[in-house]
């Protein structure tokens, strides 16, 4: 039971960019790096969630 609680908390804390991205060591193939996470990992975001460039 404790393991499930710890796993849930860890997954929630590993989110970034207003919960649209995930903190990872390397981004998956369908994700792009946008900003750094607090744990020095990369915030990997789906390209459709990135802000538009002018």
PDB file of N, CA, C and O in Angstrom:
ATOM      1  N   UNK A   1       0.829  -1.199   0.000  1.00  0.00           N
ATOM      2  CA  UNK A   1       0.000   0.000   0.000  1.00  0.00           C
ATOM      3  C   UNK A   1       0.869   1.256   0.000  1.00  0.00           C
ATOM      4  O   UNK A   1       0.568   2.233  -0.685  1.00  0.00           O
ATOM      5  N   UNK A   2       1.963   1.214   0.789  1.00  0.00           N
ATOM      6  CA  UNK A   2       2.862   2.364   0.815  1.00  0.00           C
ATOM      7  C   UNK A   2       3.500   2.581  -0.543  1.00  0.00           C
ATOM      8  O   UNK A   2       3.694   3.717  -0.976  1.00  0.00           O
ATOM      9  N   UNK A   3       3.827   1.480  -1.216  1.00  0.00           N
ATOM     10  CA  UNK A   3       4.441   1.575  -2.538  1.00  0.00           C
ATOM     11  C   UNK A   3       3.525   2.311  -3.507  1.00  0.00           C
ATOM     12  O   UNK A   3       3.992   3.157  -4.270  1.00  0.00           O
ATOM     13  N   UNK A   4       2.239   2.009  -3.490  1.00  0.00           N
ATOM     14  CA  UNK A   4       1.277   2.657  -4.373  1.00  0.00           C
ATOM     15  C   UNK A   4       1.200   4.155  -4.091  1.00  0.00           C
ATOM     16  O   UNK A   4       1.134   4.959  -5.020  1.00  0.00           O
ATOM     17  N   UNK A   5       1.210   4.524  -2.837  1.00  0.00           N
ATOM     18  CA  UNK A   5       1.177   5.937  -2.455  1.00  0.00           C
ATOM     19  C   UNK A   5       2.440   6.654  -2.934  1.00  0.00           C
ATOM     20  O   UNK A   5       2.357   7.749  -3.490  1.00  0.00           O
ATOM     21  N   UNK A   6       3.588   6.052  -2.723  1.00  0.00           N
ATOM     22  CA  UNK A   6       4.848   6.655  -3.149  1.00  0.00           C
ATOM     23  C   UNK A   6       4.900   6.782  -4.671  1.00  0.00           C
ATOM     24  O   UNK A   6       5.359   7.798  -5.193  1.00  0.00           O
ATOM     25  N   UNK A   7       4.441   5.778  -5.367  1.00  0.00           N
ATOM     26  CA  UNK A   7       4.419   5.809  -6.823  1.00  0.00           C
ATOM     27  C   UNK A   7       3.517   6.930  -7.330  1.00  0.00           C
ATOM     28  O   UNK A   7       3.889   7.643  -8.262  1.00  0.00           O
ATOM     29  N   UNK A   8       2.366   7.093  -6.745  1.00  0.00           N
ATOM     30  CA  UNK A   8       1.432   8.141  -7.145  1.00  0.00           C
ATOM     31  C   UNK A   8       2.032   9.521  -6.929  1.00  0.00           C
ATOM     32  O   UNK A   8       1.949  10.375  -7.812  1.00  0.00           O
ATOM     33  N   UNK A   9       2.626   9.749  -5.782  1.00  0.00           N
ATOM     34  CA  UNK A   9       3.243  11.042  -5.478  1.00  0.00           C
ATOM     35  C   UNK A   9       4.399  11.326  -6.425  1.00  0.00           C
ATOM     36  O   UNK A   9       4.553  12.451  -6.902  1.00  0.00           O
ATOM     37  N   UNK A  10       5.203  10.321  -6.696  1.00  0.00           N
ATOM     38  CA  UNK A  10       6.343  10.496  -7.596  1.00  0.00           C
ATOM     39  C   UNK A  10       5.882  10.869  -8.997  1.00  0.00           C
ATOM     40  O   UNK A  10       6.469  11.751  -9.624  1.00  0.00           O
ATOM     41  N   UNK A  11       4.865  10.226  -9.488  1.00  0.00           N
ATOM     42  CA  UNK A  11       4.366  10.531 -10.826  1.00  0.00           C
ATOM     43  C   UNK A  11       3.756  11.920 -10.903  1.00  0.00           C
ATOM     44  O   UNK A  11       3.876  12.591 -11.928  1.00  0.00           O
ATOM     45  N   UNK A  12       3.112  12.355  -9.847  1.00  0.00           N
ATOM     46  CA  UNK A  12       2.534  13.694  -9.841  1.00  0.00           C
ATOM     47  C   UNK A  12       3.611  14.769  -9.801  1.00  0.00           C
ATOM     48  O   UNK A  12       3.465  15.820 -10.427  1.00  0.00           O
ATOM     49  N   UNK A  13       4.682  14.514  -9.075  1.00  0.00           N
ATOM     50  CA  UNK A  13       5.758  15.494  -8.975  1.00  0.00           C
ATOM     51  C   UNK A  13       6.602  15.562 -10.234  1.00  0.00           C
ATOM     52  O   UNK A  13       7.316  16.543 -10.443  1.00  0.00           O
ATOM     53  N   UNK A  14       6.536  14.565 -11.058  1.00  0.00           N
ATOM     54  CA  UNK A  14       7.353  14.512 -12.270  1.00  0.00           C
ATOM     55  C   UNK A  14       6.703  15.235 -13.442  1.00  0.00           C
ATOM     56  O   UNK A  14       7.110  15.034 -14.586  1.00  0.00           O
ATOM     57  N   UNK A  15       5.711  16.066 -13.185  1.00  0.00           N
ATOM     58  CA  UNK A  15       5.054  16.800 -14.253  1.00  0.00           C
ATOM     59  C   UNK A  15       5.613  18.211 -14.335  1.00  0.00           C
ATOM     60  O   UNK A  15       6.122  18.744 -13.348  1.00  0.00           O
ATOM     61  N   UNK A  16       5.518  18.807 -15.502  1.00  0.00           N
ATOM     62  CA  UNK A  16       6.025  20.163 -15.693  1.00  0.00           C
ATOM     63  C   UNK A  16       5.150  20.889 -16.715  1.00  0.00           C
ATOM     64  O   UNK A  16       4.232  20.304 -17.290  1.00  0.00           O
ATOM     65  N   UNK A  17       5.445  22.158 -16.927  1.00  0.00           N
ATOM     66  CA  UNK A  17       4.758  22.994 -17.909  1.00  0.00           C
ATOM     67  C   UNK A  17       3.248  22.892 -17.762  1.00  0.00           C
ATOM     68  O   UNK A  17       2.530  22.492 -18.679  1.00  0.00           O
ATOM     69  N   UNK A  18       2.801  23.265 -16.584  1.00  0.00           N
ATOM     70  CA  UNK A  18       1.367  23.278 -16.256  1.00  0.00           C
ATOM     71  C   UNK A  18       0.715  21.912 -16.475  1.00  0.00           C
ATOM     72  O   UNK A  18      -0.404  21.817 -16.978  1.00  0.00           O
ATOM     73  N   UNK A  19       1.436  20.861 -16.088  1.00  0.00           N
ATOM     74  CA  UNK A  19       0.992  19.464 -16.170  1.00  0.00           C
ATOM     75  C   UNK A  19       0.797  18.956 -17.596  1.00  0.00           C
ATOM     76  O   UNK A  19       0.142  17.935 -17.803  1.00  0.00           O
ATOM     77  N   UNK A  20       1.355  19.655 -18.573  1.00  0.00           N
ATOM     78  CA  UNK A  20       1.268  19.189 -19.959  1.00  0.00           C
ATOM     79  C   UNK A  20       2.501  18.398 -20.363  1.00  0.00           C
ATOM     80  O   UNK A  20       2.483  17.691 -21.371  1.00  0.00           O
ATOM     81  N   UNK A  21       3.570  18.511 -19.588  1.00  0.00           N
ATOM     82  CA  UNK A  21       4.808  17.818 -19.908  1.00  0.00           C
ATOM     83  C   UNK A  21       5.224  16.867 -18.807  1.00  0.00           C
ATOM     84  O   UNK A  21       4.599  16.809 -17.748  1.00  0.00           O
ATOM     85  N   UNK A  22       6.288  16.122 -19.068  1.00  0.00           N
ATOM     86  CA  UNK A  22       6.843  15.169 -18.101  1.00  0.00           C
ATOM     87  C   UNK A  22       8.335  15.406 -17.984  1.00  0.00           C
ATOM     88  O   UNK A  22       9.014  15.654 -18.980  1.00  0.00           O
ATOM     89  N   UNK A  23       8.844  15.328 -16.760  1.00  0.00           N
ATOM     90  CA  UNK A  23      10.281  15.436 -16.528  1.00  0.00           C
ATOM     91  C   UNK A  23      10.916  14.075 -16.814  1.00  0.00           C
ATOM     92  O   UNK A  23      10.540  13.062 -16.224  1.00  0.00           O
ATOM     93  N   UNK A  24      11.881  14.075 -17.725  1.00  0.00           N
ATOM     94  CA  UNK A  24      12.549  12.838 -18.124  1.00  0.00           C
ATOM     95  C   UNK A  24      14.028  13.112 -18.358  1.00  0.00           C
ATOM     96  O   UNK A  24      14.447  14.258 -18.523  1.00  0.00           O
ATOM     97  N   UNK A  25      14.808  12.037 -18.369  1.00  0.00           N
ATOM     98  CA  UNK A  25      16.229  12.150 -18.714  1.00  0.00           C
ATOM     99  C   UNK A  25      16.378  12.401 -20.213  1.00  0.00           C
ATOM    100  O   UNK A  25      17.204  13.215 -20.625  1.00  0.00           O
ATOM    101  N   UNK A  26      15.590  11.712 -21.027  1.00  0.00           N
ATOM    102  CA  UNK A  26      15.561  11.923 -22.475  1.00  0.00           C
ATOM    103  C   UNK A  26      14.104  11.923 -22.931  1.00  0.00           C
ATOM    104  O   UNK A  26      13.275  11.173 -22.416  1.00  0.00           O
ATOM    105  N   UNK A  27      13.818  12.767 -23.893  1.00  0.00           N
ATOM    106  CA  UNK A  27      12.448  12.850 -24.397  1.00  0.00           C
ATOM    107  C   UNK A  27      12.157  11.675 -25.319  1.00  0.00           C
ATOM    108  O   UNK A  27      13.052  11.147 -25.979  1.00  0.00           O
ATOM    109  N   UNK A  28      10.899  11.281 -25.351  1.00  0.00           N
ATOM    110  CA  UNK A  28      10.490  10.221 -26.257  1.00  0.00           C
ATOM    111  C   UNK A  28      10.465  10.754 -27.687  1.00  0.00           C
ATOM    112  O   UNK A  28      10.595  11.959 -27.905  1.00  0.00           O
ATOM    113  N   UNK A  29      10.302   9.875 -28.645  1.00  0.00           N
ATOM    114  CA  UNK A  29      10.396  10.239 -30.052  1.00  0.00           C
ATOM    115  C   UNK A  29       9.334  11.269 -30.469  1.00  0.00           C
ATOM    116  O   UNK A  29       9.595  12.104 -31.335  1.00  0.00           O
ATOM    117  N   UNK A  30       8.161  11.219 -29.870  1.00  0.00           N
ATOM    118  CA  UNK A  30       7.083  12.124 -30.252  1.00  0.00           C
ATOM    119  C   UNK A  30       6.999  13.358 -29.348  1.00  0.00           C
ATOM    120  O   UNK A  30       5.977  14.043 -29.349  1.00  0.00           O
ATOM    121  N   UNK A  31       8.050  13.654 -28.577  1.00  0.00           N
ATOM    122  CA  UNK A  31       8.077  14.793 -27.672  1.00  0.00           C
ATOM    123  C   UNK A  31       9.254  15.703 -28.013  1.00  0.00           C
ATOM    124  O   UNK A  31      10.213  15.292 -28.665  1.00  0.00           O
ATOM    125  N   UNK A  32       9.153  16.953 -27.553  1.00  0.00           N
ATOM    126  CA  UNK A  32      10.249  17.896 -27.735  1.00  0.00           C
ATOM    127  C   UNK A  32      10.641  18.476 -26.381  1.00  0.00           C
ATOM    128  O   UNK A  32       9.811  18.586 -25.479  1.00  0.00           O
ATOM    129  N   UNK A  33      11.916  18.848 -26.246  1.00  0.00           N
ATOM    130  CA  UNK A  33      12.425  19.463 -25.031  1.00  0.00           C
ATOM    131  C   UNK A  33      12.059  20.942 -25.052  1.00  0.00           C
ATOM    132  O   UNK A  33      12.235  21.612 -26.069  1.00  0.00           O
ATOM    133  N   UNK A  34      11.543  21.460 -23.917  1.00  0.00           N
ATOM    134  CA  UNK A  34      11.156  22.872 -23.872  1.00  0.00           C
ATOM    135  C   UNK A  34      11.906  23.633 -22.791  1.00  0.00           C
ATOM    136  O   UNK A  34      12.536  24.648 -23.088  1.00  0.00           O
ATOM    137  N   UNK A  35      11.856  23.177 -21.559  1.00  0.00           N
ATOM    138  CA  UNK A  35      12.537  23.839 -20.452  1.00  0.00           C
ATOM    139  C   UNK A  35      13.167  22.782 -19.554  1.00  0.00           C
ATOM    140  O   UNK A  35      12.933  21.587 -19.734  1.00  0.00           O
ATOM    141  N   UNK A  36      13.960  23.220 -18.593  1.00  0.00           N
ATOM    142  CA  UNK A  36      14.559  22.307 -17.623  1.00  0.00           C
ATOM    143  C   UNK A  36      13.603  22.122 -16.447  1.00  0.00           C
ATOM    144  O   UNK A  36      12.870  23.042 -16.082  1.00  0.00           O
ATOM    145  N   UNK A  37      13.616  20.937 -15.862  1.00  0.00           N
ATOM    146  CA  UNK A  37      12.836  20.659 -14.657  1.00  0.00           C
ATOM    147  C   UNK A  37      13.675  20.996 -13.420  1.00  0.00           C
ATOM    148  O   UNK A  37      14.878  21.235 -13.525  1.00  0.00           O
ATOM    149  N   UNK A  38      13.045  21.012 -12.277  1.00  0.00           N
ATOM    150  CA  UNK A  38      13.749  21.312 -11.029  1.00  0.00           C
ATOM    151  C   UNK A  38      14.825  20.285 -10.721  1.00  0.00           C
ATOM    152  O   UNK A  38      15.839  20.619 -10.110  1.00  0.00           O
ATOM    153  N   UNK A  39      14.620  19.050 -11.132  1.00  0.00           N
ATOM    154  CA  UNK A  39      15.590  17.994 -10.852  1.00  0.00           C
ATOM    155  C   UNK A  39      16.647  17.894 -11.949  1.00  0.00           C
ATOM    156  O   UNK A  39      17.323  16.873 -12.072  1.00  0.00           O
ATOM    157  N   UNK A  40      16.787  18.948 -12.740  1.00  0.00           N
ATOM    158  CA  UNK A  40      17.754  19.034 -13.832  1.00  0.00           C
ATOM    159  C   UNK A  40      17.455  18.083 -14.983  1.00  0.00           C
ATOM    160  O   UNK A  40      18.307  17.858 -15.842  1.00  0.00           O
ATOM    161  N   UNK A  41      16.256  17.529 -15.003  1.00  0.00           N
ATOM    162  CA  UNK A  41      15.827  16.725 -16.142  1.00  0.00           C
ATOM    163  C   UNK A  41      15.223  17.642 -17.193  1.00  0.00           C
ATOM    164  O   UNK A  41      15.129  18.853 -16.992  1.00  0.00           O
ATOM    165  N   UNK A  42      14.822  17.072 -18.292  1.00  0.00           N
ATOM    166  CA  UNK A  42      14.212  17.854 -19.357  1.00  0.00           C
ATOM    167  C   UNK A  42      12.694  17.768 -19.261  1.00  0.00           C
ATOM    168  O   UNK A  42      12.138  16.709 -18.974  1.00  0.00           O
ATOM    169  N   UNK A  43      12.049  18.870 -19.499  1.00  0.00           N
ATOM    170  CA  UNK A  43      10.588  18.884 -19.555  1.00  0.00           C
ATOM    171  C   UNK A  43      10.203  18.558 -20.990  1.00  0.00           C
ATOM    172  O   UNK A  43      10.373  19.378 -21.892  1.00  0.00           O
ATOM    173  N   UNK A  44       9.686  17.360 -21.189  1.00  0.00           N
ATOM    174  CA  UNK A  44       9.340  16.872 -22.527  1.00  0.00           C
ATOM    175  C   UNK A  44       7.854  17.091 -22.775  1.00  0.00           C
ATOM    176  O   UNK A  44       7.007  16.672 -21.986  1.00  0.00           O
ATOM    177  N   UNK A  45       7.557  17.757 -23.885  1.00  0.00           N
ATOM    178  CA  UNK A  45       6.192  18.173 -24.182  1.00  0.00           C
ATOM    179  C   UNK A  45       5.818  17.739 -25.594  1.00  0.00           C
ATOM    180  O   UNK A  45       6.656  17.726 -26.495  1.00  0.00           O
ATOM    181  N   UNK A  46       4.577  17.393 -25.769  1.00  0.00           N
ATOM    182  CA  UNK A  46       4.063  17.123 -27.106  1.00  0.00           C
ATOM    183  C   UNK A  46       4.104  18.435 -27.897  1.00  0.00           C
ATOM    184  O   UNK A  46       3.745  19.479 -27.353  1.00  0.00           O
ATOM    185  N   UNK A  47       4.529  18.411 -29.152  1.00  0.00           N
ATOM    186  CA  UNK A  47       4.620  19.649 -29.939  1.00  0.00           C
ATOM    187  C   UNK A  47       3.315  20.437 -30.019  1.00  0.00           C
ATOM    188  O   UNK A  47       3.347  21.659 -30.165  1.00  0.00           O
ATOM    189  N   UNK A  48       2.184  19.774 -29.927  1.00  0.00           N
ATOM    190  CA  UNK A  48       0.914  20.503 -30.022  1.00  0.00           C
ATOM    191  C   UNK A  48       0.647  21.372 -28.791  1.00  0.00           C
ATOM    192  O   UNK A  48      -0.208  22.255 -28.850  1.00  0.00           O
ATOM    193  N   UNK A  49       1.350  21.149 -27.680  1.00  0.00           N
ATOM    194  CA  UNK A  49       1.153  21.938 -26.470  1.00  0.00           C
ATOM    195  C   UNK A  49       2.145  23.092 -26.334  1.00  0.00           C
ATOM    196  O   UNK A  49       2.045  23.877 -25.391  1.00  0.00           O
ATOM    197  N   UNK A  50       3.098  23.208 -27.253  1.00  0.00           N
ATOM    198  CA  UNK A  50       4.072  24.286 -27.199  1.00  0.00           C
ATOM    199  C   UNK A  50       3.423  25.608 -27.567  1.00  0.00           C
ATOM    200  O   UNK A  50       2.500  25.642 -28.381  1.00  0.00           O
ATOM    201  N   UNK A  51       3.903  26.710 -26.969  1.00  0.00           N
ATOM    202  CA  UNK A  51       3.353  28.013 -27.353  1.00  0.00           C
ATOM    203  C   UNK A  51       3.719  28.341 -28.808  1.00  0.00           C
ATOM    204  O   UNK A  51       4.769  27.932 -29.302  1.00  0.00           O
ATOM    205  N   UNK A  52       2.840  29.079 -29.477  1.00  0.00           N
ATOM    206  CA  UNK A  52       3.065  29.436 -30.877  1.00  0.00           C
ATOM    207  C   UNK A  52       4.153  30.492 -30.984  1.00  0.00           C
ATOM    208  O   UNK A  52       4.224  31.415 -30.173  1.00  0.00           O
ATOM    209  N   UNK A  53       5.000  30.344 -31.999  1.00  0.00           N
ATOM    210  CA  UNK A  53       6.046  31.332 -32.258  1.00  0.00           C
ATOM    211  C   UNK A  53       5.537  32.329 -33.283  1.00  0.00           C
ATOM    212  O   UNK A  53       4.829  31.973 -34.225  1.00  0.00           O
ATOM    213  N   UNK A  54       5.909  33.573 -33.084  1.00  0.00           N
ATOM    214  CA  UNK A  54       5.492  34.624 -34.032  1.00  0.00           C
ATOM    215  C   UNK A  54       6.569  34.892 -35.037  1.00  0.00           C
ATOM    216  O   UNK A  54       6.400  35.742 -35.911  1.00  0.00           O
TER     217      UNK A  54
END
